Amino acid sequence: MDSAGLKENFQTGLFEGEDGRCFLRCEFNPAEPIWIDVTDESWRAVYAGKSHELNWAEVGLPVELTFSLKQVMRERMKRRAPSYLSRVDLTLKSWGQAAAAVKSDLSNGLGVISTLTWLNMWEKMRPDVRSIFRSLYQELADRRLAGADYSLAKEMSRWKARSDVRQLRHVTTWDVESGSFTSSEWELIREALNREELNESDMDCATRIFARILNETLKRPQQVLSMKKDSLWIAPSGREFFLRIPKAKGQAAEMPVSWQITETLARAIQDYSERPQILSLQQRFDRLIVMPGASGEGLGWMTYRQVDVAFAKARLHSWAQRQGIISHRTDRSINLTPYRIRHTGATSMALQGVPRDQIQEVLEHDGPTSADAYIQAVGSDLMPALERATDRGVGKLFAELCNSYFFKGAVVDQVERRPIHIPIIADEVAQPAVVGACGKDGACTEHPFWACYNGCPHFLAWRDAPHREALAYVESELGRWSEAEGGRERSKLGKDFDRVGAAIHEVIRQVEESHAHEVGQ
């Protein structure tokens, strides 16, 4: 909205208009403050092509508690994305419903509620809002509001928000509709994205440019859609090209950063921005990515002055359908989405051996664990496919992949200390069945044998140890577990067996290579 005419009320910290409406200044994006209307019980703001709302009258909480929560939210919303309003709205409604379900009266203050009752409410609340609720309670306790208890807040910090871990499961399982694309699928998509057809419509051109930016930068779709119309920057040398891309999530209070792109994409963006209808919309809404209608008609996103993610996703899916790109895995049209492009790029980085912290940096994840999903996807599903394709061979690609992710130790001559045994000694394995030693100073908390092969840098694999027998043991265990699972879809345990087996293959390859080198001398 236009901030002209707003005057700050230094007593309330709010900004007031001539019509008496009150606004909170949100500096989630310092370069472009957002004004949240807090005049009545429905707090509203427009952000990222959508309207977001926290309706205090509908959350079902007592007036006194609502008053305290409003104090907390006024401070939070100065720095958080306006989409947080909708998330808190859902959280408070879930809390109110949980309190009603366990017959807890919140009107007498939070301090009189027993820990057992809190636990019962916690179980009744939606798992996806528990972490927000916990943070709100913690702040109420810190400010000594509504009777919130600091000791309970500390205890609540140890409660598990979700009953299971779902982190990027569609990536690790290579889900055909939501996970990364295979190389053959992506080659078809890439070819279509880079092909500018004769008399291509503005609508299709905008969709292709959006997808190509996603592919080269691997940023979140909302970041790309939030770029200003002048985000393309060309260095004075004329040989380097950048996009100024806003931050996302927790980093969004920071200024946009410059992200280098190829000259091919930069020239394509320039050609796209020279189209009269595109240029007109860019100037009108100050956004690089604008998506016009088929015949210039007004669209819903224009009301909120930015293309929203859902609209862009639908456009991308529709474009892929019209291109007739067929997946060899499903024999159906490719389900092309912004996040599948992002997942594919991240998985490709993992395949190339890019370290986890670098993947985290490119994707701008708050923590490193999300990047693990892409590495696990490579290790758990791609490796068995490569192994089958090479008939358990030791081709160059297979060896490099193993060396990047699995075996991290060293092949050495026998070291007489802290031996590592095959867990079960079969009849055909010579005694003692020792495959190596531990080179770590101090105690090791990992499981011997399995963790040694599977990425431990301290593992000293003996050159003349029975590694093939170790591989036979792992394969027999995999067969036993597969039979116990009744032929169901591959479990994580089965994939872990694959990883250890792949690591042993790499040890065997290095041993054979060292012997061949000695013979050649």
N, C-alpha and C positions, 0 to 999 in steps of 0.2 A: 504494500500500500504506500501511498505518498505521505511522507512524514511532515510535509509542510503544514504549518499551523499548530503542530503539537508543542505544548509547553510542559517542561518538567516540573512536577510537584516534589519538592525536596523533602517534604515530610513523609510522603508515601513511597517515594522512589519510582513512581509511575509517571507516564506522560499523558497529558489530557488534551483532548480536542475541543474545538469550540462547541461541538454538539454534546459535550459532557462525557463522551466515551473515554475509557482509560486503557492505556496500552503499556505493555512491558517490552522493553527493548532487549531483544535477543541478539547477542553478538557471537552466535555459533559460527557465522562467517563474518569476520571482522570487516571485510571489504564491502559487505552488503548486509547491514543489519536487518533483522526481520522483526516486525511489530506484531506482538501477540495481544489480541483483544481480550482483556480480563474484566470488562465492564460488569458482566453479570455472571450467573452460575455456569455458563458455558464458555470456557476459554477456547479461543480459536486462532488458527494461524494458517497461512498458505505457505507450503514449502515443497520443493521438488515435484511440482506439478500436481499437488494434491492438497486438500483441506484437511487439517488435523484438529481434533477436538477432545477436550477433557470436560465432560459434563458433570459437575459436582452434584447436581440435583438428582442424577440417576445412579450414582455409585452406591447408594443405600447405606451411608455411614452417618452416625450422629453429628449434629451441628458442631459441637465442641471439638470433636476429633477432626472434622473437616476443616475447621478454622486453623488448627495446628498444621495440618497437612498443606494448606494453602501457603502458610509462611515458608515451609520447606520448599515447595514447588516454585514460589516466586524467585528464590535464589537460584534454584537449579536451572530454571528456564532462561536465565540470562546467558548461559553457556552451552546448553544442550540443544540438539536439533529439535525443531518443532514436532517432528514425528514422535518424540518422547511423550507428548501429550496423550496420544492415542494409546501408547503402551501403558502409561500410568492409569488411564481410564479403565483399560482391561484388567489391570492388576487390582485396583481398588474394588471393582465389581466382583472379581473372583474372591477377594478377601471378605467382602460383605456376605456373599453367598456361603462361604465356608463358615463364617461366624454363625449365620442362621442355621446351618446344617448341624452344628454341634451345640446349638442353643446357648451361645455365649453373648452376653449383654455388653456391648462396647460403650454404652452410654455412661458407665460409671468410671471410665478411665481405664487405660491399659494396664496399670499397675496391680489391679486386683485380680487379673486373670492368671490362673495357675499355669505352670510349665506344661503340665499334661494337656490342658486345654489348648495351649498354643501348638503343641505337637499334633493334636487332632485337627486343628485348623490347617496346619501346614500340609497334612496329608490330603485334606479336602481341596486345597487350592490347586489351580492349574500349574503343572510343573514349569511351563515356559514363562511364568510371571513371578515365581518364587524369589528369584535373585533380586528383582526390582523391589518387591515387597521388603525383603531383608534389608536392602540399602535404605529404604524409607524409614523403617523402624530404627535402624542404627542412627540416622540423623535426628529422629525425634528424641532418642535417648541422649545423644550428644548435646542437644539443646534443652534437654529436660522439659520436653513438651508432652502433653497428653498422658502423663504418667508412665511413659516408656522407661523401661528399666535397663540400665547399662549392662548389668551382669547377664540378663537374658539376651541382649543383643550380641554379647560376646559368645554365648552358648549357641545362639542361632547361626553364627558365622560358620559353625562346624556342621550344620545340617545340610544334607545333600539336596540340591535343588532338583535334579533329575534322577530318576530311578535307573536309567540306562544311558550309555554314551552313544550318541548318534552322529558324532562328528564326521561330516562328509562321507557317510556310509555309501552313498550312491557313487562316490569317486572310487573308494577302495574296492567296491564290487563291480566296477565298470558297468554300471546300470545302463541299459541300452537306450533309455529315454532321458536320463538326467546326468549320467556320468560323462567322463571324457570321451571324445571321439577317437576311434582307432586311426592309424595313419592313413589307411585307404579311404575312410570316410572323410577325414579332414582334407585330403588331397582333392576330392570332388568339390567340397565346400570352398576351399581356397581358390580353386580355378574359377568357380562361379563368382566369387566376391571380386576377383581381380579383372573380370571381364565386363567391360562397359559396352552394352548393346546399343545398336543404332536406334536413335529416337527413344532412348530410355527416359521414362517419366521422372519428374522431380521426386516423386514419392519413392520410387525404387532406388534412385541415386542416393537419396538421404539415408535409406536403410542400409545400403552397401557401405557407405562411408562410416556410418555408426559401427557396423560390424568390423570393418577393417581397423578402426581405431581401437576397438576392444581387443582385437587380435594382437596388435603391435604393442599395446601398453599393458594389457592384462588388468586394467583397472575395473572397478565396479561400475556397472551401467549407470548408476546415479551420478558418479563422478564425471563420467563422460557427458552425460546429458546436462550437467550443471556448468560446463565450460562456457565462458563468455565468447561472443562472436569474434573477438580478436585474439583468441587463444593460440593461434598458429604464429610462431615466431621464427624468423629466419636469421641466422647469424650474419654479421657483416661480411664474412667471407663468401656467403652464398652457398656454402658447401655443407652446412649443418642445419638441421631443422628440428624444432621443438614444439611441444604442446604444453601450455600452462594448464595443469589439471588440478582442480580443487581436491583437498583432502577429504577423507570420509570418516564416519563414525567418531571415535574418540579423538582423532587428530584434526577434526574439521575446524577447530578454532585456530589452526595454523594457516598460514598463507599458502596459496597454490604453489606447486613446484613445477619446474620445467622438465619435461620428459622427452628424450630424444626419439625421433621417428625417422623412417627412411625418406629419401627424396621422392620416391615413387608415391608414397602416401601423401606427402606434403603437396605435391603437384595435383594429386587427385582432389585434395581438400580445396585447393585454390580454384580448380575448375568447377567444383560443386558450388562454391560460394559465389561464383560469377553468374550462376543461373538467376535470372531476374526475380522469379518468385521466391527462391531460396534467400537471395540477398534482401528482399523486402521483409521477409519474416525474421531474418537475423537482426536487422536494424530495429524492427518493431519490438522484439522480445529480448534482445541482447544475449542471444544464445547461438553457439556455433551449430549445434545439431537441432534442426527444425524439421518437422515432418508434415508437409502439406497434404491436403486431401487430393483425391484423384482429379478433381476439377476445380480446385481452388476454394472449396467450401470451408466454412469455419468448423473447427474441431473442438472437442471438449477440453483438450489440454491447453488451448489458447486462453481459456478462462483463468487458468492458474499461471500462465506466462512461462511455462516450461513443459517440455515433453516428459511425462511420467514413465517410470520403468515398465509398468504393465502395458501401456500403449506401445512403447518401443518393442517390447517382447512380442506382442501380437503382430506388429508389422514385420518383424524379422521372421517369425514363424510362417506368416502368409507368403512372404517373399520366397522362402525356401521351398514351400509347397509349389509355387508357380514355376520354380526352376526345375522341378521334377528330379531332385536329388534323392536317390534311393539308397538306403542303408543295406549293406550286404548281410548285416546281422539280423535284420528284421524283415527284409524284403518289403519295407514300407518307406514312405517319405521320411527323410531326416527330420528329427525334432530339433531344430536349430534355435537355441536360446542364448541370451547374453552370458549366463553363468556357465553354460557348457563350453563356450569359447574360452572363458577364463580358466576352467578346469583343464581343458586340453592343453593350453599354453603352459600351465604349471606342471602338468604331468610330463610334458615334453622336456621341461627344464630338469625334472628329476631323472628322466631317462638319459640326459646328457651328463649327469653327474654333478649338477649344480648343488652346492651345499645347502643345507636346510635353512641357515640364517639368511642366505641370499634370496632363496625363494620367499621367505617371510618378508624380506625387505621389499621385493618387487610387488608382492600382493598386498603389502601394507597391513599384515595381520598384527594384532596386538600381542599375540604370543606365538611361540614356535610350533605348538602342537598341531595347528591346522596344516602346516606344511608337511607334517608327517604323513598325512593321508595320501598325498601325491607320491611320496617315496614308497609307501606301503603298496599303493596301487601298482607301481612298477615291479616291486619285489614279489607281490603275492600272485598276481595274475599274468603279467606279461612274461615273467621268467619261465613258468612252466610251458607257455606257448613257444617261446624261443627254444627251450630245451627239447621239446618234441620235434620242432622243425629241423633241428640239427642232429636229431637222433642221439641226444646226450653227447654231442660233440663239444669241442672246445674252440669254436670259431672265434674270430677276433671280437665281434660285437658281444658275444656271450661272455668272453673273458673280461672285457672292459666293464660290462655291467656288473658282474660279480665283484670285481675289484672296487667298484665305486660304492657298492651298498652293503655287501655281505662280509667277506673275509677282509679284516683290517689288520690282522696280525702279521707275523713273519715266518717264513719257512727257514728253519735252522737245523744244524746238526744237534744230536741228542744233548739235552741239558738235564743233569741229574738233580733236579729239585722240583718240588711241588708238581708231581705228575698229574696229567689229565687222562682219565680212563673212559673207555666206552662204557656207558651205564650198565649194560647187560652183556656178559661175555658169552658169545655163542660157541658151539663146539668147534667150528671151523676157524676160529680166531686164535692166533698164537698167544701164549701167555708170557708176560702180562699184556693185556690189551690197552697199552698206553699210546695216545696219539700226540702228546705234546706236553708242554709245561706252562706254568703261569709265570710271567715275568713282572707281575705287579708287586710293588713294595706294599706290605701291609695286607690286611684281610680283604678278601673278595666276597661281596654279598650276592653275586650273581650265581645262577645255577651252572655247575661245571658241565663241560662238554657242549651243551646246547648253546649257551651264551658265548663260549670260547670261539667256536666257529662263526657264530652269527654276529660279527661286527666288533668283537672285543680287540682293542689295539694291543693288549698285553699278552695275547695268546701266542706262544712259540710252538708252531706246528713242527714236529720232528720230521726230518726229511725221509727217514726210512721207517716211519710208523705205518701201521695198517689202516691207512685212510680209506681204502676201498672197502674194507670190512666195516668201517664206521659208516660209510655211505649205504652199505647193505642193511645195516641195523636201522638207519633212519628210514629207508624205504620200506622195511618190514613193519616199522611202527606206523608209518603213514597208511599202509595197507590195512593194518589192524584197526586203526581209528576210522578209516573210511568205511570199513565193513560194519563197525559199531554204529556209525551214523546212518546206516541204512540207505546209502546212496543219495542222501539229500544234498542240497546245494553246499558247496565248499564252505567249511567253517573257518574261523580265524586260526584255529589250531592246525588244521590241514595246511593252511597257507604258511604257517610258521615252519612246519616240516619242510615245505618247499624251499623256504629261505635257507634253512640249515643245509639241505641237500645241495643247493646251488653254491653255497660257500665251500662245502667239501669238494665239489667239482673244481673250484678255483684252486684249492690247495693242491689237489692232484695234478692240475695243469702246471702249477709252478714247480712242483717236484719233478715232473717229467721234463720240463724245460731246463731245470738246473742240471739234471743228469745228462741231457743231450749236450749241454754246454761243456760239461766235463769231458765227455767222449770226444768232442770236437777239438779239444785242446791238445 
